[in-house]
Amino acid sequence: MKLAILSSLIAASAAFAPAQTSKSQTAVAAGKADLEAIAKKANPTIGYYDPLSLADKDFWGKGNEATIGFLRQSEIKHGRIAMFAFVGYIVQSNFVFPWAQTLAGAPHPSADLSPEAQWDAVPIGAKWQIFAVISMLELWDECGGGGALPHYMNGRKPGQYPPFTLFRDNVHFVLDLYDPLGFNKNMSEETKERRLVAELNNGRLAMLGIFGFLCADTIPGSVPALNDIAIPYSGDPMIPFQGQFSYFS
Protein backbone atom coordinates (compact mmCIF):
# COMPACT_ATOMS: atom_id res chain seq x y z
CA MET A 1 0.00 0.00 0.00
CA LYS A 2 3.01 2.31 0.19
CA LEU A 3 2.41 3.73 -3.28
CA ALA A 4 -1.12 4.60 -2.21
CA ILE A 5 0.16 6.27 0.95
CA LEU A 6 2.89 8.12 -0.91
CA SER A 7 0.36 9.27 -3.46
CA SER A 8 -1.86 10.61 -0.72
CA LEU A 9 0.75 13.31 -0.14
CA ILE A 10 -0.70 15.18 -3.09
CA ALA A 11 -4.30 14.14 -2.57
CA ALA A 12 -5.32 17.53 -1.29
CA SER A 13 -4.61 19.29 -4.60
CA ALA A 14 -7.41 21.43 -5.94
CA ALA A 15 -9.81 20.28 -8.62
CA PHE A 16 -10.01 23.72 -10.16
CA ALA A 17 -7.78 26.74 -10.59
CA PRO A 18 -7.25 28.74 -7.41
CA ALA A 19 -9.32 31.90 -7.20
CA GLN A 20 -10.37 34.20 -4.41
CA THR A 21 -14.06 33.87 -3.51
CA SER A 22 -16.02 36.33 -1.45
CA LYS A 23 -17.82 35.09 1.64
CA SER A 24 -21.21 36.10 0.28
CA GLN A 25 -20.67 34.15 -2.94
CA THR A 26 -19.53 31.07 -1.07
CA ALA A 27 -22.48 31.26 1.29
CA VAL A 28 -24.71 30.69 -1.70
CA ALA A 29 -22.46 28.08 -3.29
CA ALA A 30 -22.04 26.07 -0.10
CA GLY A 31 -25.72 25.97 0.81
CA LYS A 32 -28.01 22.98 0.82
CA ALA A 33 -29.60 24.04 -2.48
CA ASP A 34 -26.19 23.76 -4.11
CA LEU A 35 -25.76 20.27 -2.67
CA GLU A 36 -29.07 19.24 -4.19
CA ALA A 37 -28.08 20.68 -7.57
CA ILE A 38 -24.71 18.91 -7.54
CA ALA A 39 -26.38 15.63 -6.53
CA LYS A 40 -28.66 15.76 -9.55
CA LYS A 41 -25.70 16.41 -11.85
CA ALA A 42 -23.59 13.68 -10.25
CA ASN A 43 -26.32 11.03 -10.35
CA PRO A 44 -29.71 11.98 -11.81
CA THR A 45 -31.15 8.58 -10.86
CA ILE A 46 -30.45 8.80 -7.13
CA GLY A 47 -30.41 12.57 -6.79
CA TYR A 48 -29.97 14.18 -3.39
CA TYR A 49 -29.54 11.58 -0.64
CA ASP A 50 -28.77 12.55 2.95
CA PRO A 51 -30.33 9.91 5.28
CA LEU A 52 -28.53 11.31 8.35
CA SER A 53 -29.55 14.91 7.54
CA LEU A 54 -25.94 16.02 7.93
CA ALA A 55 -26.54 19.02 5.67
CA ASP A 56 -28.98 20.37 8.26
CA LYS A 57 -26.55 20.11 11.18
CA ASP A 58 -24.53 22.76 12.96
CA PHE A 59 -21.05 21.34 13.70
CA TRP A 60 -19.17 22.96 16.57
CA GLY A 61 -21.61 25.86 16.66
CA LYS A 62 -20.14 27.32 13.45
CA GLY A 63 -23.44 27.48 11.57
CA ASN A 64 -25.01 25.40 8.84
CA GLU A 65 -23.10 26.97 5.94
CA ALA A 66 -19.78 26.26 7.66
CA THR A 67 -20.93 22.70 8.35
CA ILE A 68 -21.72 22.13 4.69
CA GLY A 69 -18.33 23.60 3.77
CA PHE A 70 -16.68 21.09 6.10
CA LEU A 71 -18.65 18.17 4.67
CA ARG A 72 -17.93 19.10 1.06
CA GLN A 73 -14.22 19.61 1.76
CA SER A 74 -14.06 16.27 3.56
CA GLU A 75 -15.74 14.36 0.76
CA ILE A 76 -13.54 15.86 -1.94
CA LYS A 77 -10.36 15.25 0.05
CA HIS A 78 -11.21 11.65 0.95
CA GLY A 79 -12.35 10.96 -2.59
CA ARG A 80 -8.96 12.10 -3.90
CA ILE A 81 -7.14 9.95 -1.38
CA ALA A 82 -9.29 6.96 -2.36
CA MET A 83 -8.53 7.50 -6.06
CA PHE A 84 -4.80 7.51 -5.34
CA ALA A 85 -5.17 4.47 -3.10
CA PHE A 86 -7.18 2.52 -5.67
CA VAL A 87 -4.70 3.15 -8.48
CA GLY A 88 -1.80 2.63 -6.10
CA TYR A 89 -3.18 -0.72 -4.97
CA ILE A 90 -3.36 -1.94 -8.56
CA VAL A 91 0.15 -0.73 -9.40
CA GLN A 92 1.61 -2.03 -6.15
CA SER A 93 0.12 -5.47 -6.81
CA ASN A 94 2.14 -5.75 -10.00
CA PHE A 95 5.16 -3.48 -9.71
CA VAL A 96 7.67 -2.27 -7.12
CA PHE A 97 10.21 0.51 -7.37
CA PRO A 98 13.50 -0.82 -8.85
CA TRP A 99 15.72 1.37 -6.64
CA ALA A 100 16.73 0.78 -3.04
CA GLN A 101 14.20 1.53 -0.32
CA THR A 102 16.74 2.58 2.31
CA LEU A 103 20.21 4.16 2.43
CA ALA A 104 21.46 0.75 3.54
CA GLY A 105 20.39 -0.65 0.17
CA ALA A 106 17.38 -2.71 1.25
CA PRO A 107 15.03 -3.36 -1.69
CA HIS A 108 11.34 -2.56 -1.69
CA PRO A 109 9.00 -5.40 -0.60
CA SER A 110 8.25 -7.94 -3.28
CA ALA A 111 5.10 -7.73 -5.40
CA ASP A 112 4.46 -11.31 -4.30
CA LEU A 113 3.16 -9.78 -1.08
CA SER A 114 -0.22 -8.09 -0.94
CA PRO A 115 -0.08 -4.27 -0.88
CA GLU A 116 -1.12 -4.40 2.78
CA ALA A 117 1.76 -6.74 3.60
CA GLN A 118 4.14 -4.59 1.59
CA TRP A 119 3.19 -1.60 3.74
CA ASP A 120 3.80 -3.65 6.91
CA ALA A 121 7.31 -4.39 5.62
CA VAL A 122 8.20 -0.70 5.19
CA PRO A 123 10.62 0.45 7.94
CA ILE A 124 9.00 2.49 10.69
CA GLY A 125 11.32 5.42 9.96
CA ALA A 126 10.04 5.65 6.41
CA LYS A 127 6.44 5.51 7.62
CA TRP A 128 7.06 8.39 10.04
CA GLN A 129 8.55 10.46 7.21
CA ILE A 130 5.47 9.88 5.09
CA PHE A 131 3.06 10.78 7.86
CA ALA A 132 5.14 13.84 8.81
CA VAL A 133 4.83 15.25 5.30
CA ILE A 134 1.11 14.47 5.22
CA SER A 135 0.70 16.28 8.53
CA MET A 136 2.49 19.36 7.22
CA LEU A 137 0.29 19.42 4.13
CA GLU A 138 -2.79 19.11 6.33
CA LEU A 139 -1.59 22.00 8.51
CA TRP A 140 -0.98 24.15 5.44
CA ASP A 141 -4.51 23.40 4.29
CA GLU A 142 -6.00 24.27 7.67
CA CYS A 143 -4.21 27.63 7.89
CA GLY A 144 -5.13 28.54 4.32
CA GLY A 145 -1.54 28.71 3.17
CA GLY A 146 -0.62 31.26 5.80
CA GLY A 147 -3.73 33.33 5.19
CA ALA A 148 -3.65 33.23 1.38
CA LEU A 149 -7.12 31.69 1.42
CA PRO A 150 -9.92 31.67 4.00
CA HIS A 151 -10.68 28.46 5.86
CA TYR A 152 -12.84 25.98 3.96
CA MET A 153 -15.56 26.47 6.59
CA ASN A 154 -15.42 30.22 6.16
CA GLY A 155 -15.51 31.09 2.48
CA ARG A 156 -13.06 28.92 0.55
CA LYS A 157 -14.15 26.94 -2.46
CA PRO A 158 -14.62 23.28 -1.46
CA GLY A 159 -11.57 21.28 -2.49
CA GLN A 160 -9.33 24.27 -3.16
CA TYR A 161 -5.84 23.69 -1.76
CA PRO A 162 -3.85 26.82 -0.80
CA PRO A 163 -0.86 27.83 -2.94
CA PHE A 164 2.65 27.68 -1.48
CA THR A 165 3.30 31.36 -2.24
CA LEU A 166 4.26 32.34 1.33
CA PHE A 167 6.54 29.34 1.75
CA ARG A 168 8.02 29.75 -1.73
CA ASP A 169 8.81 33.44 -1.21
CA ASN A 170 10.27 33.13 2.28
CA VAL A 171 11.65 29.63 2.77
CA HIS A 172 12.29 27.51 -0.30
CA PHE A 173 11.08 27.21 -3.86
CA VAL A 174 8.31 24.66 -4.27
CA LEU A 175 5.65 24.18 -6.91
CA ASP A 176 1.97 24.39 -6.05
CA LEU A 177 0.15 21.08 -5.90
CA TYR A 178 -2.51 21.96 -8.43
CA ASP A 179 -1.58 23.13 -11.92
CA PRO A 180 2.02 24.07 -10.99
CA LEU A 181 2.76 25.33 -14.51
CA GLY A 182 -0.43 27.34 -14.86
CA PHE A 183 -1.88 25.44 -17.79
CA ASN A 184 -5.43 25.74 -16.43
CA LYS A 185 -5.39 29.34 -15.25
CA ASN A 186 -7.83 30.35 -17.97
CA MET A 187 -10.21 27.44 -17.42
CA SER A 188 -13.85 28.48 -17.64
CA GLU A 189 -16.18 28.23 -14.68
CA GLU A 190 -18.32 25.74 -16.63
CA THR A 191 -15.34 23.45 -17.13
CA LYS A 192 -14.38 23.69 -13.47
CA GLU A 193 -17.90 22.75 -12.43
CA ARG A 194 -18.01 19.81 -14.83
CA ARG A 195 -14.67 18.53 -13.58
CA LEU A 196 -15.74 18.87 -9.97
CA VAL A 197 -18.83 16.75 -10.58
CA ALA A 198 -16.73 14.13 -12.39
CA GLU A 199 -14.23 14.16 -9.52
CA LEU A 200 -16.98 13.61 -6.97
CA ASN A 201 -18.27 10.58 -8.86
CA ASN A 202 -14.78 9.15 -9.37
CA GLY A 203 -13.93 9.69 -5.72
CA ARG A 204 -17.07 7.97 -4.48
CA LEU A 205 -16.45 5.01 -6.76
CA ALA A 206 -12.81 4.83 -5.65
CA MET A 207 -13.88 4.72 -2.00
CA LEU A 208 -15.97 1.65 -2.74
CA GLY A 209 -13.17 0.20 -4.86
CA ILE A 210 -10.35 0.45 -2.34
CA PHE A 211 -12.50 -0.91 0.48
CA GLY A 212 -13.54 -3.72 -1.86
CA PHE A 213 -9.87 -4.66 -2.23
CA LEU A 214 -9.27 -4.47 1.52
CA CYS A 215 -12.34 -6.57 2.31
CA ALA A 216 -11.48 -9.17 -0.31
CA ASP A 217 -7.99 -9.60 1.17
CA THR A 218 -9.00 -9.66 4.84
CA ILE A 219 -12.39 -11.41 4.66
CA PRO A 220 -12.18 -14.32 2.19
CA GLY A 221 -15.21 -14.53 -0.08
CA SER A 222 -16.64 -11.16 0.99
CA VAL A 223 -16.24 -9.75 -2.53
CA PRO A 224 -16.97 -12.63 -4.95
CA ALA A 225 -15.85 -10.63 -8.00
CA LEU A 226 -12.33 -10.41 -6.53
CA ASN A 227 -11.99 -14.00 -5.31
CA ASP A 228 -9.54 -14.94 -8.08
CA ILE A 229 -7.16 -12.04 -7.49
CA ALA A 230 -7.43 -11.39 -3.73
CA ILE A 231 -4.31 -12.14 -1.68
CA PRO A 232 -5.17 -13.24 1.88
CA TYR A 233 -3.95 -10.81 4.54
CA SER A 234 -4.17 -11.60 8.26
CA GLY A 235 -3.26 -8.16 9.58
CA ASP A 236 -5.44 -5.12 10.16
CA PRO A 237 -5.20 -2.46 7.41
CA MET A 238 -6.73 0.06 9.81
CA ILE A 239 -3.61 -0.09 12.03
CA PRO A 240 -0.83 1.46 9.90
CA PHE A 241 1.92 0.84 12.47
CA GLN A 242 0.84 -2.69 13.40
CA GLY A 243 3.70 -4.62 14.99
CA GLN A 244 5.90 -1.49 15.09
CA PHE A 245 4.18 1.23 17.07
CA SER A 246 0.71 0.27 18.21
CA TYR A 247 -1.26 -0.55 21.32
CA PHE A 248 -2.74 -3.39 19.31
CA SER A 249 0.56 -5.00 18.30
MARMI-293567 format. One record per residue (C-alpha): residue in one letter; x, y, z; residue number from 1. Coordinates in steps of 0.02 Angstrom, whole numbers, plus 32768, in hexadecimal, padded with zeros to 4 digits. Example, Ala and Ser with C-alpha at 12.3 -4.5 7.8 and 13.67 -1.06 7.14 Angstrom:
residues 2
<atom A <8267 7F1F 8186> 1>
<atom S <82AC 7FCB 8165> 2>
***
This chain:
residues 249
<atom M <8000 8000 8000> 1>
<atom K <8097 8074 8009> 2>
<atom L <8079 80BB 7F5C> 3>
<atom A <7FC8 80E6 7F91> 4>
<atom I <8008 8139 802F> 5>
<atom L <8090 8196 7FD2> 6>
<atom S <8012 81D0 7F53> 7>
<atom S <7FA3 8213 7FDC> 8>
<atom L <8026 829A 7FF9> 9>
<atom I <7FDD 82F7 7F65> 10>
<atom A <7F29 82C3 7F7F> 11>
<atom A <7EF6 836D 7FBF> 12>
<atom S <7F1A 83C4 7F1A> 13>
<atom A <7E8D 8430 7ED7> 14>
<atom A <7E15 83F6 7E51> 15>
<atom F <7E0B 84A2 7E04> 16>
<atom A <7E7B 8539 7DEF> 17>
<atom P <7E96 859D 7E8E> 18>
<atom A <7E2E 863B 7E98> 19>
<atom Q <7DF9 86AE 7F23> 20>
<atom T <7D41 869D 7F50> 21>
<atom S <7CDF 8719 7FB8> 22>
<atom K <7C85 86DB 8052> 23>
<atom S <7BDB 870D 800E> 24>
<atom Q <7BF6 86AB 7F6D> 25>
<atom T <7C2F 8612 7FCB> 26>
<atom A <7B9C 861B 8041> 27>
<atom V <7B2C 85FE 7FAB> 28>
<atom A <7B9D 857C 7F5B> 29>
<atom A <7BB2 8518 7FFB> 30>
<atom G <7AFA 8513 8028> 31>
<atom K <7A88 847D 8029> 32>
<atom A <7A38 84B2 7F84> 33>
<atom D <7AE2 84A4 7F33> 34>
<atom L <7AF8 83F5 7F7A> 35>
<atom E <7A53 83C2 7F2F> 36>
<atom A <7A84 840A 7E86> 37>
<atom I <7B2D 83B2 7E87> 38>
<atom A <7AD9 830E 7EBA> 39>
<atom K <7A67 8314 7E22> 40>
<atom K <7AFB 8334 7DAF> 41>
<atom A <7B64 82AC 7DFF> 42>
<atom N <7ADC 8227 7DFA> 43>
<atom P <7A32 8257 7DB2> 44>
<atom T <79EA 81AD 7DE1> 45>
<atom I <7A0D 81B8 7E9B> 46>
<atom G <7A0F 8275 7EAC> 47>
<atom Y <7A26 82C5 7F57> 48>
<atom Y <7A3B 8243 7FE0> 49>
<atom D <7A62 8273 8093> 50>
<atom P <7A14 81F0 8108> 51>
<atom L <7A6E 8236 81A1> 52>
<atom S <7A3B 82EA 8179> 53>
<atom L <7AEF 8321 818D> 54>
<atom A <7AD1 83B7 811C> 55>
<atom D <7A57 83FB 819D> 56>
<atom K <7AD1 83EE 822F> 57>
<atom D <7B36 8472 8288> 58>
<atom F <7BE3 842B 82AD> 59>
<atom W <7C41 847C 833D> 60>
<atom G <7BC8 850D 8341> 61>
<atom K <7C11 8556 82A1> 62>
<atom G <7B6C 855E 8242> 63>
<atom N <7B1D 84F6 81BA> 64>
<atom E <7B7D 8544 8129> 65>
<atom A <7C23 8521 817F> 66>
<atom T <7BE9 846F 81A1> 67>
<atom I <7BC2 8453 80EA> 68>
<atom G <7C6C 849C 80BD> 69>
<atom F <7CBE 841F 8131> 70>
<atom L <7C5B 838D 80E9> 71>
<atom R <7C80 83BB 8035> 72>
<atom Q <7D39 83D5 8058> 73>
<atom S <7D41 832E 80B2> 74>
<atom E <7CED 82CE 8026> 75>
<atom I <7D5B 8319 7F9F> 76>
<atom K <7DFA 82FA 8002> 77>
<atom H <7DD0 8247 8030> 78>
<atom G <7D97 8224 7F7E> 79>
<atom R <7E40 825D 7F3D> 80>
<atom I <7E9B 81F1 7FBB> 81>
<atom A <7E30 815C 7F8A> 82>
<atom M <7E56 8177 7ED1> 83>
<atom F <7F10 8178 7EF5> 84>
<atom A <7EFD 80E0 7F65> 85>
<atom F <7E99 807E 7EE4> 86>
<atom V <7F15 809E 7E58> 87>
<atom G <7FA6 8084 7ECF> 88>
<atom Y <7F61 7FDC 7F07> 89>
<atom I <7F58 7F9F 7E54> 90>
<atom V <8007 7FDB 7E2A> 91>
<atom Q <8051 7F9A 7ECD> 92>
<atom S <8006 7EEF 7EAB> 93>
<atom N <806B 7EE1 7E0C> 94>
<atom F <8102 7F52 7E1A> 95>
<atom V <8180 7F8E 7E9C> 96>
<atom F <81FF 801A 7E8F> 97>
<atom P <82A3 7FD7 7E45> 98>
<atom W <8312 8044 7EB4> 99>
<atom A <8344 8027 7F68> 100>
<atom Q <82C6 804C 7FF0> 101>
<atom T <8345 8081 8074> 102>
<atom L <83F2 80D0 8079> 103>
<atom A <8431 8025 80B1> 104>
<atom G <83FC 7FDF 8009> 105>
<atom A <8365 7F78 803F> 106>
<atom P <82EF 7F58 7FAC> 107>
<atom H <8237 7F80 7FAC> 108>
<atom P <81C2 7EF2 7FE2> 109>
<atom S <819D 7E73 7F5C> 110>
<atom A <80FF 7E7E 7EF2> 111>
<atom D <80DF 7DCA 7F29> 112>
<atom L <809E 7E17 7FCA> 113>
<atom S <7FF5 7E6B 7FD1> 114>
<atom P <7FFC 7F2A 7FD4> 115>
<atom E <7FC8 7F24 808B> 116>
<atom A <8058 7EAF 80B4> 117>
<atom Q <80CF 7F1B 8050> 118>
<atom W <80A0 7FB0 80BB> 119>
<atom D <80BE 7F49 8159> 120>
<atom A <816E 7F25 8119> 121>
<atom V <819A 7FDD 8103> 122>
<atom P <8213 8016 818D> 123>
<atom I <81C2 807C 8216> 124>
<atom G <8236 810F 81F2> 125>
<atom A <81F6 811A 8141> 126>
<atom K <8142 8114 817D> 127>
<atom W <8161 81A4 81F6> 128>
<atom Q <81AC 820B 8169> 129>
<atom I <8111 81EE 80FE> 130>
<atom F <8099 821B 8189> 131>
<atom A <8101 82B4 81B9> 132>
<atom V <80F2 82FB 8109> 133>
<atom I <8038 82D3 8105> 134>
<atom S <8023 832E 81AB> 135>
<atom M <807C 83C8 8169> 136>
<atom L <800E 83CB 80CE> 137>
<atom E <7F74 83BC 813D> 138>
<atom L <7FB1 844C 81AA> 139>
<atom W <7FCF 84B8 8110> 140>
<atom D <7F1F 8492 80D7> 141>
<atom E <7ED4 84BD 8180> 142>
<atom C <7F2D 8566 818A> 143>
<atom G <7EFF 8593 80D8> 144>
<atom G <7FB3 859C 809F> 145>
<atom G <7FE1 861B 8122> 146>
<atom G <7F46 8683 8103> 147>
<atom A <7F4A 867E 8045> 148>
<atom L <7E9C 8631 8047> 149>
<atom P <7E10 862F 80C8> 150>
<atom H <7DEA 858F 8125> 151>
<atom Y <7D7E 8513 80C6> 152>
<atom M <7CF6 852C 8149> 153>
<atom N <7CFD 85E7 8134> 154>
<atom G <7CF8 8612 807C> 155>
<atom R <7D73 85A6 801C> 156>
<atom K <7D3C 8543 7F85> 157>
<atom P <7D25 848C 7FB7> 158>
<atom G <7DBD 8428 7F84> 159>
<atom Q <7E2D 84BD 7F62> 160>
<atom Y <7EDC 84A0 7FA8> 161>
<atom P <7F3F 853D 7FD8> 162>
<atom P <7FD5 856F 7F6D> 163>
<atom F <8085 8568 7FB6> 164>
<atom T <80A5 8620 7F90> 165>
<atom L <80D5 8651 8042> 166>
<atom F <8147 85BB 8058> 167>
<atom R <8191 85D0 7FAA> 168>
<atom D <81B8 8688 7FC3> 169>
<atom N <8201 8679 8072> 170>
<atom V <8246 85C9 808B> 171>
<atom H <8267 855F 7FF1> 172>
<atom F <822A 8551 7F3F> 173>
<atom V <81A0 84D1 7F2A> 174>
<atom L <811A 84B9 7EA7> 175>
<atom D <8062 84C3 7ED1> 176>
<atom L <8007 841E 7ED9> 177>
<atom Y <7F82 844A 7E5B> 178>
<atom D <7FB1 8485 7DAC> 179>
<atom P <8065 84B3 7DDB> 180>
<atom L <808A 84F3 7D2A> 181>
<atom G <7FEB 8557 7D19> 182>
<atom F <7FA2 84F8 7C86> 183>
<atom N <7EF0 8507 7CCA> 184>
<atom K <7EF3 85BB 7D05> 185>
<atom N <7E78 85ED 7C7E> 186>
<atom M <7E02 855C 7C99> 187>
<atom S <7D4C 8590 7C8E> 188>
<atom E <7CD7 8583 7D22> 189>
<atom E <7C6C 8507 7CC1> 190>
<atom T <7D01 8494 7CA7> 191>
<atom K <7D31 84A1 7D5E> 192>
<atom E <7C81 8472 7D92> 193>
<atom R <7C7B 83DF 7D1B> 194>
<atom R <7D23 839F 7D59> 195>
<atom L <7CED 83B0 7E0E> 196>
<atom V <7C52 8345 7DEF> 197>
<atom A <7CBC 82C2 7D95> 198>
<atom E <7D38 82C4 7E24> 199>
<atom L <7CAF 82A8 7EA4> 200>
<atom N <7C6F 8211 7E45> 201>
<atom N <7D1D 81CA 7E2C> 202>
<atom G <7D47 81E5 7EE2> 203>
<atom R <7CAA 818E 7F20> 204>
<atom L <7CCA 80FA 7EAE> 205>
<atom A <7D7F 80F2 7EE6> 206>
<atom M <7D4A 80EC 7F9C> 207>
<atom L <7CE1 8053 7F77> 208>
<atom G <7D6D 800A 7F0D> 209>
<atom I <7DFB 8016 7F8B> 210>
<atom F <7D8F 7FD2 8018> 211>
<atom G <7D5B 7F46 7FA3> 212>
<atom F <7E12 7F17 7F90> 213>
<atom L <7E30 7F21 804C> 214>
<atom C <7D97 7EB8 8074> 215>
<atom A <7DC2 7E35 7FF0> 216>
<atom D <7E70 7E20 803B> 217>
<atom T <7E3E 7E1D 80F2> 218>
<atom I <7D94 7DC5 80E9> 219>
<atom P <7D9F 7D34 806D> 220>
<atom G <7D07 7D29 7FFC> 221>
<atom S <7CC0 7DD2 8032> 222>
<atom V <7CD4 7E18 7F81> 223>
<atom P <7CAF 7D89 7F08> 224>
<atom A <7CE8 7DEC 7E70> 225>
<atom L <7D97 7DF7 7EBA> 226>
<atom N <7DA8 7D44 7EF6> 227>
<atom D <7E23 7D15 7E6C> 228>
<atom I <7E9A 7DA6 7E8A> 229>
<atom A <7E8D 7DC6 7F45> 230>
<atom I <7F29 7DA1 7FAC> 231>
<atom P <7EFD 7D6A 805E> 232>
<atom Y <7F3A 7DE4 80E3> 233>
<atom S <7F2F 7DBC 819D> 234>
<atom G <7F5D 7E68 81DF> 235>
<atom D <7EF0 7F00 81FC> 236>
<atom P <7EFC 7F85 8172> 237>
<atom M <7EAF 8003 81EA> 238>
<atom I <7F4C 7FFB 825A> 239>
<atom P <7FD7 8049 81EF> 240>
<atom F <8060 802A 826F> 241>
<atom Q <802A 7F7A 829E> 242>
<atom G <80B9 7F19 82EE> 243>
<atom Q <8127 7FB5 82F2> 244>
<atom F <80D1 803E 8355> 245>
<atom S <8023 800E 838F> 246>
<atom Y <7FC1 7FE5 842A> 247>
<atom F <7F77 7F56 83C5> 248>
<atom S <801C 7F06 8393> 249>
***
